Amino acid sequence: MARVIQVAVGVVLGALAAYWVLRSGALAPKSVASHGGSPPSEISASAGTATVSPAARFWTDFPMEQGGEKHSRIAKLAQDAAAGVVNVHTSKTVTREIGPGFPFEMFPDIFGAPRGRRGPMPKQEYKVPSLGSGFVISPDGYIMTNNHVVEGVDEIKVYFSDGAIRDAKIIGRDPKTDLALIQVANAKNLQALPLGDSDAVLPGDFVIAIGDPFGLDHTVTMGIVSAKGRELGQGPYDDYIQTDAAINPGNSGGPLLDLDGAVIGINSAINPQANTIGFAVPINLAKEILPQLKANGSVTRGWLGVSVQEVTPELASALKLDVKEGALVAQTTPGSPADKAGVQRGDVIQAFNGKPVVKPRDLSRTVASTPVGSSVPIEVLRDGKTVKLSAKIEKLASGEEVAQASAGEQEHSGADSLGLQITDIDDDIRQQLELKPGVKGVIIAAVDPGSPAADAGLRPGDLIVEVNKKGVSSAEEADKRIAAAGDSVLFLVKRGDGTLFVAVNRKG
């Protein structure tokens, strides 16, 4: 009992002491001169301090100078852009079979099927949610995002920074560039982000990304443009901007902004093995297709009808080319615009419609954006001379490529002394490889590991059509031509549905 009384007296005395401290201001610091500021009792609440009684403060607040800049340029940019960045929530309905349940589903070998179970399993529908990002490009509700964010979904809801939630519909999609245009209804005065010029961006330029990674809305990350023109193997229109600004699942479709607040890319892909490598579709590529997405819901592309590959040093030497740039024609599609224009296998396309062609992808992108039905000039290098042609562009049909990269692009090939085993085409081989009756050539039966042919990339099953630009119809004929060749042998190889030139150096 005495112990309880002692504790009660202590509590009362402690309370009285605390009251005296607060009244007297005994714990308030006497001076903050060492920090160049004023005593806490003189610091205004408008300077950003917490609303605490000056007498109760026993810490030193940082003095805010009148008119001083408290936030960085990046913070202001992100704040200004926030209203134009949205979170895209989608859901799709999927169907799955309902299993027999535990323990039959987990241990079927032990328990077997449940008694009375006959016929197909019952099915259940359920919704799968997904998250992405996007950004407003016009005040009347048009929003840019990725195709993979909205493809195949049943419902789209757009979340704005002010808390508003609106239903959206798909206006147009383009799987080839992974871009999509959606729209929210009855929008009038939405804040639209300005679109910049991705061609003017240089590696090293500062950029920021804003999006919804892992559902953390309006996350801001900063970095630089690491590289331009990246190819990820997604298709002939790969031309990604690489950045080290953190991009994660959920960022897809969000903007990549320059320091002027202009969108220069649409965040689209990541490298899962590194958290500092992300990729964005250049905004200039989006500008080319946006009018068609809005008007038609899809994109109509031009078609030339050629299979092209890069001009490698080996091919340049074998073909005796004085150029290192351009698109080497490995094949023309019969009846295509290129065929009608007179483009030939072995030509190096150096310009199309007045634009230089440095790499095959330059040709693909330029042809794709050319209006169907228009006649355009083409400059090719043929036997050391420039030849000017004209092609009337046709519509790209589903499954075709405007200017297809030849199968096995940048790979090479060889024979016998080069580490190859070749054989004539017999009925069994023709049937196995599904070769048409009129197809001539010799089949590569095997490639020795580490040989010049292997180093060049030849594969068993490749069909050698030409050796040093002359057709071959038997293994004996091919051997003679290879034996008569110099240090470099040029092959024309059919692989799958395409053909490609391959230069093999005997010295490996």
C-alpha positions in Angstrom: 0.0 0.0 0.0 2.9 2.4 0.9 4.4 1.6 -2.6 1.2 2.7 -4.3 1.1 6.0 -2.4 4.7 6.7 -3.3 4.0 6.2 -7.0 0.9 8.5 -6.9 2.8 11.2 -5.1 5.6 10.9 -7.8 3.1 11.3 -10.6 1.6 14.4 -9.0 5.0 16.0 -8.4 6.1 15.2 -12.0 3.0 16.8 -13.4 3.6 20.0 -11.3 7.2 20.1 -12.4 6.2 19.8 -16.1 3.7 22.6 -15.7 6.3 24.9 -14.2 8.7 24.2 -17.1 6.2 25.1 -19.7 5.2 28.3 -17.9 8.7 29.5 -17.4 10.1 28.4 -20.8 13.1 26.9 -19.0 13.8 24.4 -21.8 13.8 27.0 -24.7 17.2 27.7 -26.2 18.6 31.1 -25.3 20.4 31.7 -28.6 20.7 30.4 -32.2 23.4 32.8 -33.2 25.7 29.9 -34.3 23.2 29.0 -37.0 22.7 32.5 -38.2 19.0 32.5 -37.3 16.5 33.9 -34.8 15.2 32.3 -31.6 12.3 30.0 -32.2 9.9 32.4 -30.6 10.6 34.8 -33.5 10.2 32.3 -36.3 7.0 32.7 -38.2 4.7 29.8 -38.8 4.5 30.9 -42.4 8.1 29.9 -42.9 7.1 26.3 -42.9 7.5 25.4 -39.2 5.2 23.1 -37.4 2.3 24.8 -35.4 3.9 24.3 -32.0 4.0 26.9 -29.2 7.3 28.8 -29.4 7.8 28.3 -25.6 7.5 24.5 -26.1 10.2 24.2 -28.7 13.6 22.8 -27.5 15.0 22.5 -31.1 16.4 24.9 -33.6 14.4 25.5 -36.8 16.2 26.2 -40.0 15.7 29.9 -40.9 13.9 30.4 -44.3 15.1 33.5 -46.2 12.3 35.5 -47.7 12.1 34.9 -51.4 14.6 32.0 -51.3 14.2 28.9 -53.6 13.3 25.9 -51.5 12.7 23.4 -54.3 14.7 22.1 -57.2 13.9 22.6 -60.8 13.1 18.9 -61.1 10.6 19.2 -58.3 8.8 22.1 -60.0 8.8 20.2 -63.3 7.3 17.1 -61.7 4.7 19.2 -59.9 3.7 21.0 -63.1 3.4 17.7 -65.1 1.6 15.8 -62.4 -1.9 16.7 -63.6 -1.2 15.4 -67.0 0.1 12.0 -65.9 -2.5 9.3 -65.2 -2.6 5.8 -63.7 -4.3 3.3 -66.0 -6.1 0.5 -64.2 -7.4 -2.3 -66.4 -9.1 -5.7 -65.9 -9.8 -8.7 -68.1 -12.0 -11.7 -67.7 -10.4 -15.1 -67.8 -11.8 -18.5 -67.5 -10.2 -21.5 -65.7 -11.3 -25.0 -64.8 -12.2 -25.6 -61.1 -10.2 -28.6 -60.0 -11.4 -31.4 -57.7 -9.7 -29.7 -54.7 -7.4 -30.8 -52.0 -5.9 -33.4 -51.6 -6.8 -34.7 -55.1 -5.4 -31.7 -56.9 -2.1 -31.7 -55.0 -1.5 -35.5 -54.9 -3.3 -37.1 -57.9 -1.0 -40.1 -58.0 -1.8 -41.0 -54.4 -5.4 -40.2 -54.1 -6.6 -40.6 -57.7 -9.7 -38.8 -59.0 -12.5 -38.0 -56.5 -15.4 -40.4 -56.6 -18.3 -39.4 -58.7 -16.2 -37.1 -60.9 -17.1 -37.6 -64.5 -16.8 -35.4 -67.6 -15.1 -32.0 -68.0 -14.2 -29.9 -64.9 -16.6 -27.0 -64.2 -15.3 -23.5 -65.3 -15.2 -20.3 -63.4 -14.8 -16.7 -64.7 -12.8 -14.2 -62.7 -11.2 -10.8 -63.4 -7.5 -10.2 -63.5 -6.5 -6.6 -62.7 -3.4 -4.8 -64.1 -1.7 -1.5 -63.7 -0.1 0.9 -66.2 0.5 4.6 -66.8 -0.3 7.1 -69.4 -0.3 10.9 -70.1 -2.9 13.3 -71.5 -2.0 14.7 -75.0 -5.1 16.9 -75.6 -7.6 18.7 -73.3 -10.5 16.7 -74.7 -9.4 13.5 -73.0 -7.0 11.7 -75.4 -4.4 9.8 -73.5 -1.2 8.0 -74.8 -0.2 4.7 -73.3 1.3 1.3 -74.3 -0.5 -1.2 -76.4 0.4 -4.0 -73.9 -1.3 -2.0 -71.1 -4.7 -2.1 -72.7 -4.6 -5.0 -75.2 -7.4 -7.6 -74.6 -8.9 -5.8 -71.5 -12.6 -5.5 -70.7 -12.4 -2.4 -68.6 -10.2 0.7 -68.4 -10.3 3.2 -65.5 -8.1 6.3 -65.5 -7.0 7.8 -62.2 -6.0 11.5 -62.1 -3.7 13.2 -59.7 -6.6 15.2 -58.2 -8.4 11.9 -57.2 -10.8 11.8 -60.1 -11.5 8.4 -61.6 -12.9 8.2 -65.2 -13.8 5.3 -67.5 -11.9 5.2 -70.7 -12.2 3.5 -74.1 -9.7 2.4 -76.7 -9.5 4.6 -79.7 -6.7 2.9 -81.5 -3.8 0.4 -81.0 -0.6 -0.4 -82.8 1.1 -3.6 -81.6 4.1 -3.1 -83.9 5.2 0.0 -82.0 3.5 -1.0 -78.7 1.5 2.2 -78.6 -2.2 2.9 -77.9 -4.5 5.9 -77.8 -7.4 5.9 -75.3 -9.9 8.5 -74.3 -11.9 9.5 -71.3 -15.5 10.7 -71.9 -16.8 14.2 -71.5 -13.5 15.8 -70.9 -12.9 19.4 -71.7 -10.1 21.1 -69.8 -7.6 18.4 -69.0 -4.0 19.4 -68.6 -2.1 18.0 -71.6 1.6 17.5 -71.6 3.4 19.0 -74.6 5.2 16.7 -77.0 8.8 17.4 -77.7 11.4 16.3 -80.3 13.0 13.0 -79.6 15.4 13.4 -82.6 17.0 16.4 -80.9 17.7 14.4 -77.6 21.4 13.4 -77.1 22.9 10.8 -74.8 23.7 12.5 -71.5 20.7 14.8 -71.5 18.8 14.8 -68.2 15.3 13.2 -68.2 12.6 12.3 -65.6 10.1 9.5 -65.7 6.7 9.7 -64.0 4.4 6.7 -63.6 2.7 4.1 -61.4 5.4 1.5 -60.6 3.9 -1.3 -58.5 0.9 0.8 -57.9 2.8 3.7 -56.3 1.1 6.4 -58.2 3.0 9.5 -59.6 6.4 8.2 -58.7 9.1 10.5 -60.0 12.6 9.2 -61.0 15.5 11.0 -62.6 18.3 10.0 -64.9 19.9 10.6 -68.2 19.5 9.4 -71.8 21.9 6.5 -71.9 21.7 5.8 -75.6 19.4 6.1 -78.7 18.4 3.8 -81.5 18.4 0.6 -79.4 17.0 -2.5 -81.0 15.4 -5.0 -78.7 14.3 -7.6 -81.2 10.6 -6.5 -80.9 10.2 -5.8 -84.6 11.4 -3.7 -87.6 10.5 -0.4 -85.9 12.7 -0.8 -82.9 14.3 2.6 -82.2 14.2 2.8 -78.4 15.6 5.5 -76.1 17.6 3.9 -73.3 17.6 5.6 -70.0 18.9 5.0 -66.4 15.9 6.8 -64.9 14.3 4.0 -62.8 11.5 2.3 -64.7 9.6 -0.6 -63.2 6.4 -2.7 -63.8 3.5 -0.2 -63.8 5.6 2.6 -65.5 4.6 1.3 -68.9 2.9 4.0 -70.9 4.1 6.9 -68.7 6.1 9.9 -70.0 9.8 10.4 -70.2 10.3 14.2 -70.0 13.1 16.5 -70.8 14.0 19.4 -68.5 11.7 21.7 -70.4 8.7 19.5 -69.4 8.2 18.1 -72.9 7.5 14.4 -73.5 10.4 12.9 -75.5 9.5 9.2 -75.0 6.9 6.7 -73.8 8.3 4.3 -71.1 7.8 0.8 -72.4 10.3 -1.8 -71.5 12.9 -2.8 -68.9 15.9 -5.0 -68.6 14.9 -7.4 -65.8 18.6 -8.1 -65.0 19.4 -4.4 -64.3 17.5 -1.7 -62.5 19.3 1.1 -64.4 18.3 0.1 -67.9 14.9 1.1 -69.2 13.6 1.8 -72.7 11.1 4.4 -74.1 9.5 4.6 -77.5 10.6 7.9 -79.1 7.8 10.5 -79.2 8.5 11.3 -82.8 7.6 7.7 -83.8 4.3 8.2 -81.9 3.6 11.5 -83.7 3.8 9.7 -87.0 1.0 7.2 -86.2 -1.2 9.2 -83.8 -3.4 10.8 -86.6 -4.1 7.3 -88.0 -4.9 5.9 -84.5 -7.4 8.6 -83.9 -9.0 8.5 -87.4 -8.9 4.7 -88.1 -8.1 2.9 -84.8 -5.1 1.2 -86.5 -2.1 2.1 -88.6 -1.8 1.6 -92.4 1.8 1.2 -93.5 3.6 1.3 -96.8 5.1 -1.8 -98.3 8.2 -2.1 -100.5 8.7 -5.9 -100.6 12.4 -6.4 -100.0 14.5 -8.5 -97.6 17.5 -6.5 -96.5 20.5 -6.9 -94.2 23.3 -4.8 -92.8 26.4 -4.1 -94.9 29.1 -5.8 -92.7 32.8 -5.4 -93.4 32.9 -9.0 -94.6 30.1 -8.5 -97.1 31.5 -5.2 -98.3 34.8 -7.0 -99.0 33.2 -10.0 -100.7 30.9 -7.8 -102.8 33.6 -5.3 -103.5 31.6 -2.4 -102.1 33.1 0.9 -101.3 30.4 1.8 -98.8 29.8 0.7 -95.2 26.3 2.0 -94.9 22.9 1.2 -96.5 20.5 -1.7 -96.7 21.8 -4.7 -98.7 19.0 -6.4 -100.7 19.0 -10.1 -100.1 15.7 -10.8 -101.8 12.8 -9.0 -103.6 9.3 -10.4 -103.4 8.0 -11.2 -106.9 5.3 -8.7 -108.0 6.2 -6.3 -105.1 6.8 -2.6 -105.6 10.5 -3.2 -105.3 10.4 -5.9 -108.0 8.3 -3.7 -110.3 10.8 -0.8 -109.7 13.7 -2.9 -110.8 15.4 -3.4 -107.4 17.7 -6.4 -107.6 19.4 -8.8 -105.2 22.8 -7.4 -104.3 21.7 -3.8 -104.6 22.6 -1.5 -101.7 19.7 0.9 -101.0 21.4 4.2 -99.9 18.4 6.6 -100.1 14.6 6.3 -100.1 12.3 9.2 -100.8 15.2 11.6 -100.4 16.2 10.3 -96.9 19.5 8.6 -96.4 19.5 4.9 -95.4 22.3 4.1 -93.0 20.9 0.9 -91.6 18.1 -1.5 -92.6 15.8 -0.2 -89.9 16.1 3.3 -91.4 14.5 1.9 -94.6 11.8 0.0 -92.7 10.7 3.1 -90.7 10.8 5.4 -93.8 8.8 3.0 -96.0 6.3 2.4 -93.2 5.5 6.1 -92.9 5.2 6.6 -96.7 1.6 7.1 -97.9 0.2 4.2 -99.8 0.0 4.9 -103.5 2.7 7.5 -103.6 5.7 7.1 -106.1 9.0 7.7 -104.4 12.6 7.8 -105.7 15.1 5.1 -104.6 18.9 5.3 -104.9 20.8 2.0 -105.1 24.4 1.2 -105.5 24.8 -1.5 -108.2 28.2 -2.7 -109.4 29.8 0.4 -108.1 27.4 2.8 -109.8 24.5 4.7 -108.4 21.2 3.7 -110.0 18.0 5.8 -109.6 14.7 4.0 -109.5 11.1 4.9 -108.6 8.6 2.7 -106.7 4.9 3.0 -106.1 4.3 2.1 -102.5 1.5 -0.4 -101.7 -0.3 -1.2 -98.5 1.4 -3.5 -96.0 -0.8 -6.6 -95.6 -1.0 -8.5 -92.3 2.0 -10.7 -91.8 4.2 -8.9 -94.2 7.1 -6.6 -93.5 7.7 -3.3 -95.2 11.4 -4.0 -95.6 12.1 -7.2 -93.8 15.4 -7.9 -92.1 16.7 -11.0 -93.7 16.6 -14.1 -91.6 19.8 -14.5 -89.7 20.8 -10.9 -90.4 24.5 -10.2 -89.9 25.3 -13.9 -90.0 27.6 -15.6 -92.5 28.2 -19.0 -94.1 30.7 -21.4 -95.9 31.6 -25.0 -97.3 34.0 -28.2 -97.1 37.4 -26.6 -96.7 35.5 -23.9 -94.7 34.2 -26.5 -92.2 31.1 -27.5 -94.1 29.5 -30.8 -95.2 27.2 -30.3 -98.1 24.9 -32.7 -100.0 22.6 -32.7 -103.0 18.9 -32.3 -102.6 17.1 -35.7 -102.8 13.4 -36.4 -102.5 13.6 -37.0 -98.7 15.4 -33.7 -98.1 13.0 -31.8 -100.4 10.0 -33.2 -98.5 11.6 -32.7 -95.0 12.5 -29.1 -95.8 9.2 -28.5 -97.7 11.2 -27.3 -100.8 9.2 -26.6 -103.9 10.0 -28.7 -107.0 11.8 -25.9 -108.9 14.1 -24.9 -106.0 17.8 -25.6 -106.8 20.9 -25.6 -104.6 22.8 -27.7 -102.1 22.0 -28.5 -98.5 24.4 -27.9 -95.6 24.4 -31.2 -93.8 26.8 -30.3 -91.0 29.0 -27.4 -89.7 32.3 -28.1 -87.9 32.5 -26.3 -84.6 35.1 -23.5 -84.5 35.4 -23.5 -88.3 35.2 -20.4 -90.5 31.7 -21.5 -91.6 30.6 -21.9 -88.0 32.2 -18.5 -87.1 30.2 -17.0 -90.0 27.0 -18.5 -88.7 26.1 -21.2 -91.2 23.6 -23.8 -89.9 22.8 -27.3 -90.9 19.7 -27.2 -93.1 20.7 -23.9 -94.9 20.2 -24.1 -98.7 23.2 -22.7 -100.6 21.7 -21.1 -103.8 24.8 -19.3 -105.1 28.5 -19.3 -104.6 30.3 -16.0 -105.6 27.1 -14.8 -107.3 26.7 -17.9 -109.5 24.0 -20.5 -109.1 24.8 -24.0 -108.0 22.7 -27.1 -108.4 25.0 -29.9 -107.1 27.5 -30.4 -104.2 30.2 -31.1 -106.8 29.6 -27.8 -108.5 29.6 -25.9 -105.2 32.9 -27.6 -104.2 34.6 -26.5 -107.4 33.4 -22.9 -107.0 34.5 -22.8 -103.4 37.9 -24.2 -104.3 38.4 -21.6 -107.0 37.5 -18.7 -104.7 40.0 -16.5 -102.9 40.3 -15.9 -99.2 36.7 -14.8 -99.0 33.7 -16.8 -100.4 30.3 -15.1 -100.9 27.3 -17.3 -100.5 23.6 -16.7 -101.1 21.7 -18.8 -98.6 18.0 -19.6 -98.3 17.0 -20.0 -94.7 13.3 -20.4 -93.9 11.2 -18.0 -96.1 14.1 -15.6 -96.6 17.5 -15.4 -98.3 20.7 -13.7 -97.2 24.2 -13.1 -98.3 27.0 -14.6 -96.2 30.7 -13.9 -96.6 33.1 -16.6 -95.2 36.7 -15.8 -94.6 39.0 -18.9 -95.0 41.2 -17.6 -92.2 38.2 -17.4 -89.8 
